Structure formats: structure tokens, C-alpha cells
């Protein structure tokens, strides 16, 4: 099935960004929120951002007009009934997300692809009450959506191969680089790695190892990261941090012993670039 019409649920920062990038790549987008005024405000902000880009010579008025023409808005969930794909970007509250997909399962076509933009919650649980859960998957965009290239595609327990392929195709069509998270693990790929990193930075601060400023400087200058961990936390919003941590508690505590995968590589003489092979083959 060729995906041409995409419904986006939620007109906040993430939802409006997803709608904008999809529309700019030629998809027909229906942006939906619980109140029309939320959609109107999202379009106003979008247009203001476009106007600045046009004034700076970074976009043409014609391209902006074409993108805006691809977006329609509604407060009526039933309008999404004929969408080929729906991407939910609502608040990170499990009961709300489950309720949305329960309704979408009744409203949308049985072959429509259903995606959630959650950053860490279980895809399987979110879609547990939806009809045909094999057509559901996670599609985790990163903020700001219009600038960040990555999108994580996450399988739920019942997600089909065909659904993953379709979502990857749309991700590529939006100009993103899709990566597949093969299991429904808390935090998926990025946040599972990122939160271990950020939590250790906080522990260093709490243990008196160094100041917030020096830890950020050390990471930026020593690892060539554009932002330090504390700067990154401030950018994404500390109010969301506890919610992700609560989700990640299902994972085991970090084990500092050498992983078996590394022991195997070393035993085989695969030391990395110095030997020509490591995790990758450099020959």
C-alpha cells in the first residue's frame, strides 16, 4: 500500500514538527488536536518559522506555500478514518495513548498503519487494546523534528514485517534516517544508551567529582559532543526526565564487568582499527 495521507495526532512541538516535515515532502497531512485553537496556533508558529527562513533566503515562498497547502486541521478524530497512516504524538501518559489507539482501531481502515511517537514507553502496551496490533509500531522522532535526521522504528510484540517496512519507507520519504529497534525495550536504542550516560553524569556531580559546568566541558571537549549532558537535559526539558527514568527502571542496573561480546572479539584478535577488525571490518 502506498502511503499518501498521514494523520498526525497532537499539535504540540513534536506533532507540529512531524506534520511540517511530512507535508514538506509531499505527503497530505491531517493535523488533529482536541481543540481547533491548538491546531491554529501550531499553524501560526509554523508559518512564522517559514517566513523567517524565506527572509533569510533559506526557503522559497513557493515551497512554503506548497507545504502549507498539504496540511489540513481538525478537532474531529473521525476525520482520520481514511488515512493511510496515523502518527500519534500526544502527551506521554499511558492511559491516554491506549485510549487513542483503541479509538483509532475502530475508526481507521484495517490496513492503515498506526504509529506512536513515544520516547520510551512500551509499544506493545500502548497498542494492547487496538484492533489488528500487527499494523502498529513505534515511530520515535527527535526534537526538533525539522532538524534531527534520525527516526527510531520500534517493533511491538505483534508488529508485522510488512508494517516495519512501510514505516521505514515513510521515514525515508520524510528525509529521515530510520533505524529499527527489534525488541520493545524501555528507552529503545537512543534513550537506553543516553539515559545511562546522563545518569552517570548526574552521579558524578552528586558524588562531588566535578561541577555541572566542568562535566559538560569535559564531555564536549573530550568526546567532541556538541552539548554536554546537563545542557542536553535542559534542552529536552527536565520535567520529562523523571517519566523516562520511571520507564527505564525495568532495565537491569549497569554491569561494569567486561561484556561477553567484547571478550569474544578480543579472543579472536579483533581489537578495532589497530587490527583491521573490531565491531566493524576496516580491511
SEMILO-605300 format. One record per atom (N, C-alpha, C): residue number from 1; residue in three letters; chain; atom name; x, y, z. Coordinates in steps of 0.1 Angstrom, whole numbers. Layout:
BEGIN
NUM ALA A CA X Y Z
...
//
This chain:
BEGIN
1 UNK A N 8 -12 0
1 UNK A CA 0 0 0
1 UNK A C 9 13 0
2 UNK A N 6 21 -9
2 UNK A CA 14 34 -10
2 UNK A C 8 43 0
3 UNK A N 16 49 9
3 UNK A CA 11 58 19
3 UNK A C 12 72 14
4 UNK A N 1 79 13
4 UNK A CA 0 92 7
4 UNK A C -6 102 18
5 UNK A N -16 97 26
5 UNK A CA -22 106 36
5 UNK A C -18 102 50
6 UNK A N -13 111 57
6 UNK A CA -8 108 71
6 UNK A C -16 117 81
7 UNK A N -22 111 91
7 UNK A CA -28 118 102
7 UNK A C -18 120 113
8 UNK A N -18 131 119
8 UNK A CA -9 134 130
8 UNK A C -17 138 142
9 UNK A N -16 131 153
9 UNK A CA -24 134 165
9 UNK A C -16 141 175
10 UNK A N -20 154 177
10 UNK A CA -13 162 187
10 UNK A C -6 174 179
11 UNK A N -9 186 183
11 UNK A CA -4 198 176
11 UNK A C 7 205 184
12 UNK A N 13 198 193
12 UNK A CA 24 204 201
12 UNK A C 37 204 194
13 UNK A N 48 206 201
13 UNK A CA 61 207 194
13 UNK A C 64 195 185
14 UNK A N 62 183 190
14 UNK A CA 65 172 182
14 UNK A C 55 169 171
15 UNK A N 42 170 174
15 UNK A CA 32 168 164
15 UNK A C 33 177 152
16 UNK A N 34 190 156
16 UNK A CA 35 200 145
16 UNK A C 48 199 137
17 UNK A N 59 195 143
17 UNK A CA 71 192 136
17 UNK A C 70 180 126
18 UNK A N 63 170 131
18 UNK A CA 61 158 122
18 UNK A C 52 162 111
19 UNK A N 41 169 114
19 UNK A CA 32 174 103
19 UNK A C 40 182 93
20 UNK A N 48 191 98
20 UNK A CA 55 200 89
20 UNK A C 65 193 79
21 UNK A N 73 184 85
21 UNK A CA 83 177 77
21 UNK A C 76 167 67
22 UNK A N 65 161 71
22 UNK A CA 58 152 62
22 UNK A C 52 160 51
23 UNK A N 46 172 54
23 UNK A CA 40 180 44
23 UNK A C 50 186 34
24 UNK A N 62 189 39
24 UNK A CA 72 194 31
24 UNK A C 78 184 21
25 UNK A N 75 171 24
25 UNK A CA 80 161 15
25 UNK A C 69 155 6
26 UNK A N 57 162 5
26 UNK A CA 47 159 -4
26 UNK A C 35 151 1
27 UNK A N 36 146 14
27 UNK A CA 25 139 20
27 UNK A C 13 148 23
28 UNK A N 1 143 21
28 UNK A CA -11 150 25
28 UNK A C -12 148 40
29 UNK A N -13 158 48
29 UNK A CA -13 157 63
29 UNK A C -26 162 69
30 UNK A N -32 155 78
30 UNK A CA -43 160 86
30 UNK A C -38 161 100
31 UNK A N -37 173 105
31 UNK A CA -32 176 119
31 UNK A C -44 177 128
32 UNK A N -45 168 138
32 UNK A CA -56 168 147
32 UNK A C -52 170 162
33 UNK A N -60 179 169
33 UNK A CA -58 180 183
33 UNK A C -72 181 189
34 UNK A N -73 181 202
34 UNK A CA -86 181 209
34 UNK A C -94 194 208
35 UNK A N -87 205 205
35 UNK A CA -93 218 202
35 UNK A C -87 224 190
36 UNK A N -96 230 181
36 UNK A CA -92 236 169
36 UNK A C -81 247 171
37 UNK A N -83 254 182
37 UNK A CA -74 265 185
37 UNK A C -59 260 187
38 UNK A N -57 248 192
38 UNK A CA -44 243 193
38 UNK A C -38 241 179
39 UNK A N -46 236 170
39 UNK A CA -41 234 156
39 UNK A C -38 247 149
40 UNK A N -47 257 152
40 UNK A CA -45 270 146
40 UNK A C -32 277 151
41 UNK A N -29 275 164
41 UNK A CA -16 281 170
41 UNK A C -4 274 164
42 UNK A N -5 261 161
42 UNK A CA 6 253 155
42 UNK A C 9 258 141
43 UNK A N -2 261 134
43 UNK A CA 0 266 120
43 UNK A C 6 280 120
44 UNK A N 2 288 130
44 UNK A CA 7 302 131
44 UNK A C 22 301 134
45 UNK A N 26 293 143
45 UNK A CA 41 291 146
45 UNK A C 48 286 134
46 UNK A N 42 276 127
46 UNK A CA 49 270 116
46 UNK A C 51 281 105
47 UNK A N 41 289 102
47 UNK A CA 41 299 92
47 UNK A C 52 310 96
48 UNK A N 52 314 109
48 UNK A CA 62 324 113
48 UNK A C 76 319 111
49 UNK A N 78 306 114
49 UNK A CA 91 300 112
49 UNK A C 95 300 97
50 UNK A N 85 297 89
50 UNK A CA 88 297 74
50 UNK A C 91 311 69
51 UNK A N 84 321 74
51 UNK A CA 86 334 70
51 UNK A C 100 339 73
52 UNK A N 106 334 84
52 UNK A CA 119 338 88
52 UNK A C 129 331 78
53 UNK A N 126 319 74
53 UNK A CA 135 311 65
53 UNK A C 135 318 51
54 UNK A N 123 322 47
54 UNK A CA 122 329 34
54 UNK A C 130 342 34
55 UNK A N 128 349 45
55 UNK A CA 135 362 46
55 UNK A C 150 360 46
56 UNK A N 155 349 51
56 UNK A CA 169 346 52
56 UNK A C 174 339 39
57 UNK A N 165 337 30
57 UNK A CA 169 330 18
57 UNK A C 171 315 19
58 UNK A N 166 309 29
58 UNK A CA 168 295 32
58 UNK A C 157 287 26
59 UNK A N 146 293 22
59 UNK A CA 134 286 16
59 UNK A C 127 296 7
60 UNK A N 120 290 -3
60 UNK A CA 113 299 -13
60 UNK A C 98 300 -8
61 UNK A N 93 311 -12
61 UNK A CA 78 313 -9
61 UNK A C 70 302 -15
62 UNK A N 74 297 -27
62 UNK A CA 66 287 -34
62 UNK A C 66 274 -26
63 UNK A N 78 270 -21
63 UNK A CA 79 258 -14
63 UNK A C 71 259 -1
64 UNK A N 71 270 6
64 UNK A CA 64 272 18
64 UNK A C 49 271 15
65 UNK A N 44 277 4
65 UNK A CA 30 276 1
65 UNK A C 26 262 -2
66 UNK A N 35 255 -9
66 UNK A CA 32 241 -12
66 UNK A C 31 232 1
67 UNK A N 40 235 10
67 UNK A CA 39 227 23
67 UNK A C 27 230 30
68 UNK A N 24 243 32
68 UNK A CA 12 247 40
68 UNK A C -1 241 33
69 UNK A N -1 241 20
69 UNK A CA -13 236 13
69 UNK A C -15 221 15
70 UNK A N -4 214 19
70 UNK A CA -6 199 22
70 UNK A C -11 196 36
71 UNK A N -13 206 44
71 UNK A CA -18 204 58
71 UNK A C -32 209 60
72 UNK A N -40 201 65
72 UNK A CA -54 204 69
72 UNK A C -55 201 84
73 UNK A N -64 207 91
73 UNK A CA -65 206 105
73 UNK A C -79 202 109
74 UNK A N -81 196 121
74 UNK A CA -94 192 126
74 UNK A C -93 189 141
75 UNK A N -105 190 148
75 UNK A CA -106 186 161
75 UNK A C -114 173 162
76 UNK A N -118 168 151
76 UNK A CA -127 156 150
76 UNK A C -118 144 146
77 UNK A N -117 134 156
77 UNK A CA -109 122 154
77 UNK A C -114 114 142
78 UNK A N -127 114 139
78 UNK A CA -132 106 129
78 UNK A C -128 110 115
79 UNK A N -122 122 113
79 UNK A CA -117 127 100
79 UNK A C -106 119 96
80 UNK A N -99 112 105
80 UNK A CA -87 104 102
80 UNK A C -91 90 96
81 UNK A N -103 87 94
81 UNK A CA -108 74 90
81 UNK A C -102 69 77
82 UNK A N -99 78 68
82 UNK A CA -93 73 55
82 UNK A C -78 75 54
83 UNK A N -71 78 65
83 UNK A CA -57 80 64
83 UNK A C -50 67 61
84 UNK A N -39 67 54
84 UNK A CA -31 55 52
84 UNK A C -22 52 64
85 UNK A N -19 63 71
85 UNK A CA -10 61 83
85 UNK A C -15 72 93
86 UNK A N -14 68 106
86 UNK A CA -16 78 117
86 UNK A C -5 78 126
87 UNK A N 1 90 129
87 UNK A CA 12 91 139
87 UNK A C 7 98 151
88 UNK A N 7 92 162
88 UNK A CA 2 98 175
88 UNK A C 14 105 182
89 UNK A N 12 117 186
89 UNK A CA 22 125 193
89 UNK A C 16 132 205
90 UNK A N 8 125 212
90 UNK A CA 1 130 224
90 UNK A C 10 130 236
91 UNK A N 5 135 247
91 UNK A CA 12 135 260
91 UNK A C 16 121 264
92 UNK A N 28 120 271
92 UNK A CA 34 107 275
92 UNK A C 26 102 287
93 UNK A N 14 98 286
93 UNK A CA 6 92 296
93 UNK A C 0 80 290
94 UNK A N 3 68 296
94 UNK A CA -1 55 290
94 UNK A C -16 54 288
95 UNK A N -24 57 297
95 UNK A CA -39 55 296
95 UNK A C -44 64 284
96 UNK A N -39 76 283
96 UNK A CA -43 84 272
96 UNK A C -39 78 258
97 UNK A N -27 74 257
97 UNK A CA -22 68 245
97 UNK A C -30 55 242
98 UNK A N -33 47 252
98 UNK A CA -40 34 249
98 UNK A C -54 38 244
99 UNK A N -60 48 250
99 UNK A CA -74 52 247
99 UNK A C -74 56 232
100 UNK A N -64 64 228
100 UNK A CA -63 69 214
100 UNK A C -63 58 204
101 UNK A N -55 48 207
101 UNK A CA -53 37 197
101 UNK A C -65 27 198
102 UNK A N -72 26 209
102 UNK A CA -84 19 210
102 UNK A C -95 25 201
103 UNK A N -95 38 201
103 UNK A CA -105 45 192
103 UNK A C -101 45 178
104 UNK A N -88 47 175
104 UNK A CA -83 46 161
104 UNK A C -85 32 155
105 UNK A N -84 22 163
105 UNK A CA -87 8 158
105 UNK A C -101 7 153
106 UNK A N -110 14 159
106 UNK A CA -124 14 154
106 UNK A C -127 23 143
107 UNK A N -120 34 142
107 UNK A CA -122 45 132
107 UNK A C -115 42 119
108 UNK A N -103 38 119
108 UNK A CA -94 38 107
108 UNK A C -96 25 100
109 UNK A N -92 25 87
109 UNK A CA -92 13 79
109 UNK A C -84 2 85
110 UNK A N -87 -11 83
110 UNK A CA -80 -22 89
110 UNK A C -66 -23 84
111 UNK A N -63 -17 72
111 UNK A CA -49 -18 67
111 UNK A C -41 -6 69
112 UNK A N -47 4 76
112 UNK A CA -39 16 79
112 UNK A C -28 14 90
113 UNK A N -17 20 88
113 UNK A CA -6 18 97
113 UNK A C -7 28 109
114 UNK A N -5 23 121
114 UNK A CA -7 31 133
114 UNK A C 7 32 140
115 UNK A N 11 44 143
115 UNK A CA 24 47 149
115 UNK A C 23 56 161
116 UNK A N 31 53 171
116 UNK A CA 32 62 183
116 UNK A C 45 68 184
117 UNK A N 46 81 187
117 UNK A CA 59 88 188
117 UNK A C 64 88 202
118 UNK A N 61 78 210
118 UNK A CA 66 78 224
118 UNK A C 81 77 224
119 UNK A N 88 82 234
119 UNK A CA 102 82 235
119 UNK A C 107 70 243
120 UNK A N 99 64 251
120 UNK A CA 104 53 259
120 UNK A C 93 43 264
121 UNK A N 81 45 262
121 UNK A CA 70 37 267
121 UNK A C 68 24 258
122 UNK A N 63 14 263
122 UNK A CA 61 1 256
122 UNK A C 51 2 245
123 UNK A N 55 -1 233
123 UNK A CA 47 -1 221
123 UNK A C 36 -11 223
124 UNK A N 40 -23 228
124 UNK A CA 30 -34 230
124 UNK A C 19 -30 239
125 UNK A N 22 -23 250
125 UNK A CA 12 -19 260
125 UNK A C 4 -8 254
126 UNK A N 9 2 247
126 UNK A CA 2 13 242
126 UNK A C -9 8 232
127 UNK A N -6 -2 225
127 UNK A CA -15 -7 214
127 UNK A C -22 -20 218
128 UNK A N -22 -23 231
128 UNK A CA -27 -36 236
128 UNK A C -42 -37 234
129 UNK A N -49 -26 233
129 UNK A CA -64 -27 231
129 UNK A C -68 -22 217
130 UNK A N -59 -22 208
130 UNK A CA -62 -18 194
130 UNK A C -65 -30 186
131 UNK A N -74 -28 177
131 UNK A CA -77 -39 167
131 UNK A C -65 -41 158
132 UNK A N -62 -53 154
132 UNK A CA -51 -55 144
132 UNK A C -37 -49 149
133 UNK A N -32 -53 161
133 UNK A CA -20 -47 166
133 UNK A C -8 -50 157
134 UNK A N -9 -59 148
134 UNK A CA 2 -62 139
134 UNK A C 5 -50 130
135 UNK A N -4 -41 128
135 UNK A CA -2 -29 120
135 UNK A C 3 -17 128
136 UNK A N 6 -19 140
136 UNK A CA 11 -9 149
136 UNK A C 26 -9 151
137 UNK A N 33 2 153
137 UNK A CA 47 3 156
137 UNK A C 50 16 162
138 UNK A N 62 17 168
138 UNK A CA 67 30 173
138 UNK A C 74 37 162
139 UNK A N 73 50 162
139 UNK A CA 80 59 153
139 UNK A C 85 71 160
140 UNK A N 97 69 166
140 UNK A CA 102 79 176
140 UNK A C 110 90 168
141 UNK A N 105 102 167
141 UNK A CA 112 113 161
141 UNK A C 120 120 172
142 UNK A N 129 129 169
142 UNK A CA 137 136 178
142 UNK A C 135 151 177
143 UNK A N 137 158 188
143 UNK A CA 134 172 188
143 UNK A C 147 180 185
144 UNK A N 146 191 177
144 UNK A CA 135 195 168
144 UNK A C 133 186 156
145 UNK A N 121 182 153
145 UNK A CA 118 172 143
145 UNK A C 123 177 129
146 UNK A N 122 190 127
146 UNK A CA 126 195 114
146 UNK A C 141 195 111
147 UNK A N 149 194 122
147 UNK A CA 164 194 121
147 UNK A C 170 180 123
148 UNK A N 165 172 132
148 UNK A CA 171 160 136
148 UNK A C 168 149 125
149 UNK A N 178 142 121
149 UNK A CA 177 133 110
149 UNK A C 172 119 113
150 UNK A N 173 115 126
150 UNK A CA 170 101 130
150 UNK A C 155 99 133
151 UNK A N 151 87 130
151 UNK A CA 138 83 135
151 UNK A C 140 68 138
152 UNK A N 136 64 151
152 UNK A CA 136 50 155
152 UNK A C 123 43 152
153 UNK A N 124 32 146
153 UNK A CA 112 24 143
153 UNK A C 112 12 153
154 UNK A N 102 11 161
154 UNK A CA 102 1 172
154 UNK A C 91 -9 170
155 UNK A N 95 -22 171
155 UNK A CA 85 -33 170
155 UNK A C 78 -35 183
156 UNK A N 65 -36 183
156 UNK A CA 58 -42 194
156 UNK A C 58 -57 193
157 UNK A N 53 -64 203
157 UNK A CA 53 -79 202
157 UNK A C 46 -85 190
158 UNK A N 36 -77 185
158 UNK A CA 29 -83 174
158 UNK A C 31 -75 160
159 UNK A N 40 -66 160
159 UNK A CA 42 -58 148
159 UNK A C 47 -67 137
160 UNK A N 41 -66 125
160 UNK A CA 45 -74 114
160 UNK A C 57 -68 106
161 UNK A N 63 -77 98
161 UNK A CA 74 -72 90
161 UNK A C 70 -62 80
162 UNK A N 58 -64 74
162 UNK A CA 52 -55 64
162 UNK A C 50 -41 70
163 UNK A N 46 -41 83
163 UNK A CA 44 -28 90
163 UNK A C 57 -21 91
164 UNK A N 67 -28 96
164 UNK A CA 81 -22 98
164 UNK A C 86 -17 84
165 UNK A N 84 -24 74
165 UNK A CA 89 -20 60
165 UNK A C 82 -7 56
166 UNK A N 69 -6 58
166 UNK A CA 61 5 54
166 UNK A C 65 18 62
167 UNK A N 67 16 75
167 UNK A CA 71 27 84
167 UNK A C 85 32 80
168 UNK A N 94 23 77
168 UNK A CA 108 27 73
168 UNK A C 107 35 60
169 UNK A N 98 30 51
169 UNK A CA 97 37 38
169 UNK A C 92 51 40
170 UNK A N 82 53 49
170 UNK A CA 78 67 52
170 UNK A C 88 75 58
171 UNK A N 96 69 68
171 UNK A CA 106 76 74
171 UNK A C 117 82 64
172 UNK A N 120 73 55
172 UNK A CA 130 77 44
172 UNK A C 123 88 36
173 UNK A N 110 86 33
173 UNK A CA 103 96 25
173 UNK A C 102 110 31
174 UNK A N 103 110 44
174 UNK A CA 103 123 52
174 UNK A C 117 129 52
175 UNK A N 127 122 47
175 UNK A CA 141 127 47
175 UNK A C 148 123 59
176 UNK A N 143 113 67
176 UNK A CA 149 108 79
176 UNK A C 158 96 76
177 UNK A N 166 93 86
177 UNK A CA 174 80 86
177 UNK A C 167 71 96
178 UNK A N 160 60 91
178 UNK A CA 154 51 100
178 UNK A C 163 40 106
179 UNK A N 162 37 119
179 UNK A CA 169 26 125
179 UNK A C 158 17 131
180 UNK A N 160 4 131
180 UNK A CA 150 -5 137
180 UNK A C 154 -10 150
181 UNK A N 145 -8 160
181 UNK A CA 147 -14 173
181 UNK A C 139 -27 173
182 UNK A N 146 -38 174
182 UNK A CA 139 -51 171
182 UNK A C 131 -56 183
183 UNK A N 133 -51 195
183 UNK A CA 125 -55 206
183 UNK A C 120 -43 213
184 UNK A N 109 -45 220
184 UNK A CA 102 -34 227
184 UNK A C 108 -32 241
185 UNK A N 120 -27 240
185 UNK A CA 128 -25 253
185 UNK A C 126 -11 258
186 UNK A N 125 -8 271
186 UNK A CA 124 5 276
186 UNK A C 135 14 271
187 UNK A N 131 26 266
187 UNK A CA 141 36 261
187 UNK A C 146 33 246
188 UNK A N 142 22 241
188 UNK A CA 146 18 227
188 UNK A C 161 18 225
189 UNK A N 166 24 215
189 UNK A CA 180 24 213
189 UNK A C 187 37 219
190 UNK A N 182 49 215
190 UNK A CA 189 61 219
190 UNK A C 187 64 233
191 UNK A N 175 64 239
191 UNK A CA 173 67 253
191 UNK A C 179 57 262
192 UNK A N 179 44 258
192 UNK A CA 185 34 266
192 UNK A C 200 37 268
193 UNK A N 207 41 257
193 UNK A CA 221 45 259
193 UNK A C 223 59 265
194 UNK A N 214 68 261
194 UNK A CA 216 82 265
194 UNK A C 213 84 280
195 UNK A N 203 77 285
195 UNK A CA 200 79 300
195 UNK A C 210 73 309
196 UNK A N 216 62 304
196 UNK A CA 227 56 312
196 UNK A C 239 66 313
197 UNK A N 241 73 302
197 UNK A CA 252 83 301
197 UNK A C 248 95 310
198 UNK A N 236 100 308
198 UNK A CA 232 112 316
198 UNK A C 231 110 331
199 UNK A N 226 98 334
199 UNK A CA 225 94 349
199 UNK A C 239 93 355
200 UNK A N 249 88 348
200 UNK A CA 262 87 353
200 UNK A C 268 101 355
201 UNK A N 265 110 345
201 UNK A CA 269 124 347
201 UNK A C 264 130 360
202 UNK A N 251 128 362
202 UNK A CA 245 133 375
202 UNK A C 251 127 387
203 UNK A N 254 114 386
203 UNK A CA 261 107 398
203 UNK A C 275 113 400
204 UNK A N 282 117 390
204 UNK A CA 295 123 391
204 UNK A C 293 137 398
205 UNK A N 283 144 395
205 UNK A CA 280 157 401
205 UNK A C 276 155 416
206 UNK A N 267 146 418
206 UNK A CA 262 143 432
206 UNK A C 273 138 441
207 UNK A N 283 130 435
207 UNK A CA 294 125 443
207 UNK A C 305 135 445
208 UNK A N 304 147 440
208 UNK A CA 314 157 442
208 UNK A C 326 155 433
209 UNK A N 325 147 422
209 UNK A CA 336 145 413
209 UNK A C 339 158 405
210 UNK A N 329 165 401
210 UNK A CA 331 178 394
210 UNK A C 319 186 393
211 UNK A N 320 199 389
211 UNK A CA 308 207 388
211 UNK A C 300 204 376
212 UNK A N 288 208 375
212 UNK A CA 280 207 363
212 UNK A C 287 212 351
213 UNK A N 292 225 353
213 UNK A CA 299 231 341
213 UNK A C 311 223 337
214 UNK A N 319 218 346
214 UNK A CA 331 211 342
214 UNK A C 328 197 336
215 UNK A N 318 191 340
215 UNK A CA 314 178 334
215 UNK A C 309 181 320
216 UNK A N 301 191 318
216 UNK A CA 297 195 304
216 UNK A C 309 198 295
217 UNK A N 318 206 301
217 UNK A CA 330 210 293
217 UNK A C 339 197 290
218 UNK A N 340 188 299
218 UNK A CA 348 176 297
218 UNK A C 343 168 286
219 UNK A N 329 166 286
219 UNK A CA 323 158 276
219 UNK A C 324 164 262
220 UNK A N 322 177 262
220 UNK A CA 322 184 249
220 UNK A C 336 184 243
221 UNK A N 346 187 251
221 UNK A CA 360 188 246
221 UNK A C 367 174 245
222 UNK A N 363 165 254
222 UNK A CA 369 152 254
222 UNK A C 363 142 244
223 UNK A N 350 143 242
223 UNK A CA 343 134 233
223 UNK A C 338 140 221
224 UNK A N 340 154 220
224 UNK A CA 336 161 208
224 UNK A C 320 161 206
225 UNK A N 313 161 218
225 UNK A CA 299 162 217
225 UNK A C 295 177 216
226 UNK A N 284 180 208
226 UNK A CA 280 194 206
226 UNK A C 275 200 219
227 UNK A N 269 192 228
227 UNK A CA 263 196 240
227 UNK A C 268 187 251
228 UNK A N 269 193 263
228 UNK A CA 272 184 275
228 UNK A C 259 178 280
229 UNK A N 260 168 288
229 UNK A CA 248 161 293
229 UNK A C 238 170 300
230 UNK A N 243 179 308
230 UNK A CA 234 188 316
230 UNK A C 227 198 306
231 UNK A N 235 203 296
231 UNK A CA 229 212 286
231 UNK A C 218 204 278
232 UNK A N 221 192 275
232 UNK A CA 211 184 268
232 UNK A C 199 181 276
233 UNK A N 200 179 289
233 UNK A CA 188 177 298
233 UNK A C 180 190 298
234 UNK A N 187 201 299
234 UNK A CA 179 214 299
234 UNK A C 172 216 286
235 UNK A N 178 213 275
235 UNK A CA 172 215 262
235 UNK A C 160 206 260
236 UNK A N 160 194 264
236 UNK A CA 149 185 262
236 UNK A C 138 187 273
237 UNK A N 142 193 284
237 UNK A CA 132 196 295
237 UNK A C 133 186 306
238 UNK A N 136 192 318
238 UNK A CA 138 183 330
238 UNK A C 125 177 335
239 UNK A N 114 183 331
239 UNK A CA 101 178 335
239 UNK A C 98 164 329
240 UNK A N 104 161 317
240 UNK A CA 102 148 311
240 UNK A C 111 138 316
241 UNK A N 122 142 323
241 UNK A CA 133 133 327
241 UNK A C 127 122 337
242 UNK A N 120 126 347
242 UNK A CA 115 115 357
242 UNK A C 106 105 350
243 UNK A N 98 109 340
243 UNK A CA 89 99 334
243 UNK A C 97 89 326
244 UNK A N 108 93 319
244 UNK A CA 116 83 312
244 UNK A C 124 75 322
245 UNK A N 129 81 333
245 UNK A CA 136 73 343
245 UNK A C 127 62 349
246 UNK A N 114 65 351
246 UNK A CA 105 56 357
246 UNK A C 103 44 347
247 UNK A N 103 47 334
247 UNK A CA 101 36 324
247 UNK A C 114 28 324
248 UNK A N 125 34 325
248 UNK A CA 138 27 324
248 UNK A C 141 18 336
249 UNK A N 134 20 347
249 UNK A CA 136 12 359
249 UNK A C 135 -3 356
250 UNK A N 128 -6 346
250 UNK A CA 125 -20 342
250 UNK A C 138 -27 338
251 UNK A N 148 -19 334
251 UNK A CA 161 -25 329
251 UNK A C 170 -28 341
252 UNK A N 179 -38 339
252 UNK A CA 188 -41 350
252 UNK A C 198 -30 352
253 UNK A N 204 -29 364
253 UNK A CA 214 -19 367
253 UNK A C 226 -22 358
254 UNK A N 233 -11 354
254 UNK A CA 245 -13 345
254 UNK A C 255 -23 352
255 UNK A N 260 -32 344
255 UNK A CA 270 -42 348
255 UNK A C 284 -37 343
256 UNK A N 293 -34 352
256 UNK A CA 306 -29 347
256 UNK A C 316 -39 343
257 UNK A N 313 -52 344
257 UNK A CA 322 -63 340
257 UNK A C 323 -63 325
258 UNK A N 334 -68 320
258 UNK A CA 335 -68 305
258 UNK A C 325 -77 299
259 UNK A N 317 -72 289
259 UNK A CA 307 -80 282
259 UNK A C 313 -92 275
260 UNK A N 305 -102 274
260 UNK A CA 310 -114 267
260 UNK A C 313 -112 252
261 UNK A N 305 -102 246
261 UNK A CA 307 -99 232
261 UNK A C 321 -93 230
262 UNK A N 326 -85 239
262 UNK A CA 339 -79 238
262 UNK A C 350 -90 241
263 UNK A N 348 -98 251
263 UNK A CA 357 -109 253
263 UNK A C 359 -118 241
264 UNK A N 349 -121 234
264 UNK A CA 349 -129 222
264 UNK A C 357 -122 211
265 UNK A N 355 -109 209
265 UNK A CA 363 -102 199
265 UNK A C 377 -101 202
266 UNK A N 381 -99 214
266 UNK A CA 395 -98 218
266 UNK A C 402 -112 217
267 UNK A N 394 -123 220
267 UNK A CA 400 -136 219
267 UNK A C 403 -139 204
268 UNK A N 395 -133 195
268 UNK A CA 397 -136 181
268 UNK A C 407 -126 175
269 UNK A N 413 -118 183
269 UNK A CA 423 -108 178
269 UNK A C 417 -96 171
270 UNK A N 405 -94 173
270 UNK A CA 398 -83 167
270 UNK A C 397 -71 177
271 UNK A N 407 -62 176
271 UNK A CA 409 -51 185
271 UNK A C 404 -38 180
272 UNK A N 398 -37 168
272 UNK A CA 393 -25 163
272 UNK A C 402 -20 151
273 UNK A N 403 -8 149
273 UNK A CA 411 -2 138
273 UNK A C 425 -7 138
274 UNK A N 431 -8 149
274 UNK A CA 445 -12 150
274 UNK A C 448 -26 144
275 UNK A N 438 -35 144
275 UNK A CA 440 -48 139
275 UNK A C 432 -50 126
276 UNK A N 425 -40 122
276 UNK A CA 417 -41 109
276 UNK A C 403 -46 111
277 UNK A N 400 -52 123
277 UNK A CA 386 -56 126
277 UNK A C 383 -54 140
278 UNK A N 371 -51 143
278 UNK A CA 366 -50 157
278 UNK A C 351 -52 156
279 UNK A N 343 -43 160
279 UNK A CA 328 -44 157
279 UNK A C 326 -43 142
280 UNK A N 334 -35 135
280 UNK A CA 334 -33 121
280 UNK A C 346 -39 114
281 UNK A N 345 -41 101
281 UNK A CA 357 -46 93
281 UNK A C 363 -34 86
282 UNK A N 376 -31 89
282 UNK A CA 382 -19 84
282 UNK A C 392 -23 72
283 UNK A N 393 -36 69
283 UNK A CA 401 -40 58
283 UNK A C 395 -37 44
//
